[in-house]
C-alpha cells in the first residue's frame, strides 16, 4: 500500500528547483529546527511592531512602497542587529565583503 505524500513534499521539491534555478543557497537546517527561521521571524516581528501596526494604508501599492522604503532606508542601513555584532546589515556586508 502506497502512503500519500505530504503536501509539503510537493512544495519542497518545487522550492528546491526554483532555488537551484535562481542560484539561491537554501538553509542547511533540519526540518522542524526552531532556530532555522529565527532571523526571518525576528525581521517580520520588527516590521510588524515598528511599521505595520503604526500605519494604515488605503492601497496595497502604498503599503508595498512604504514597507520597501522602511527596509531600505531604516532596517538595512540604521537599525543595529545583535546577531551582526550591533551593526546594521549594510555596514556588516560592507565590512565582510571580500
MARLOMAR-582783 format. One record per residue (C-alpha): residue in one letter; x, y, z. Coordinates in steps of 0.02 Angstrom, whole numbers, padded with zeros to 5 digits, always signed. Example, Ala and Ser with C-alpha at 12.3 -4.5 7.8 and 13.67 -1.06 7.14 Angstrom:
% residues 2
A+00615-00225+00390S+00684-00053+00357
***
This chain:
% residues 98
X+00000+00000+00000X+00069+00169-00051X+00069+00306+00079X+00008+00476+00018X+00139+00612+00010X+00126+00761+00124X+00082+00922+00033X+00244+00997+00097X+00342+00867-00001X+00271+00934-00163X+00310+01114-00122X+00482+01071-00053X+00535+00995-00219X+00466+01145-00315X+00553+01264-00195X+00719+01171-00212X+00708+01177-00402X+00667+01363-00400X+00813+01399-00284X+00932+01297-00393X+00872+01387-00549X+00899+01558-00467X+01066+01510-00388X+00998+01531-00211X+01080+01430-00073X+00949+01352+00038X+00960+01339+00227X+01052+01188+00293X+00941+01175+00447X+00839+01020+00481X+00652+01018+00461X+00573+01072+00624X+00730+01158+00690X+00666+01304+00795X+00819+01410+00759X+00812+01390+00570X+00686+01531+00544X+00736+01638+00692X+00810+01779+00588X+00660+01787+00471X+00538+01782+00616X+00633+01920+00704X+00628+02027+00546X+00441+02006+00522X+00407+02039+00706X+00508+02200+00696X+00420+02252+00535X+00250+02219+00614X+00286+02313+00776X+00385+02460+00707X+00287+02496+00548X+00132+02396+00507X+00040+02418+00672X+00076+02605+00670X+00007+02642+00497X-00146+02620+00390X-00139+02619+00201X-00276+02650+00076X-00200+02540-00060X-00084+02390-00064X+00029+02488-00179X+00056+02620-00044X+00089+02484+00085X+00217+02397-00027X+00304+02562-00062X+00314+02610+00121X+00372+02438+00176X+00508+02435+00043X+00562+02609+00095X+00565+02557+00280X+00675+02408+00237X+00798+02503+00128X+00804+02668+00225X+00790+02606+00405X+00806+02419+00432X+00956+02387+00319X+01051+02548+00348X+01022+02612+00525X+00945+02477+00635X+01075+02386+00738X+01066+02196+00748X+01131+02093+00892X+01167+01946+00776X+01280+02060+00672X+01386+02122+00817X+01274+02276+00839X+01297+02340+00662X+01170+02371+00525X+01152+02242+00386X+01226+02364+00260X+01378+02403+00369X+01401+02218+00407X+01401+02171+00222X+01523+02311+00180X+01641+02256+00319X+01632+02073+00268X+01643+02086+00079X+01795+02003+00003
***
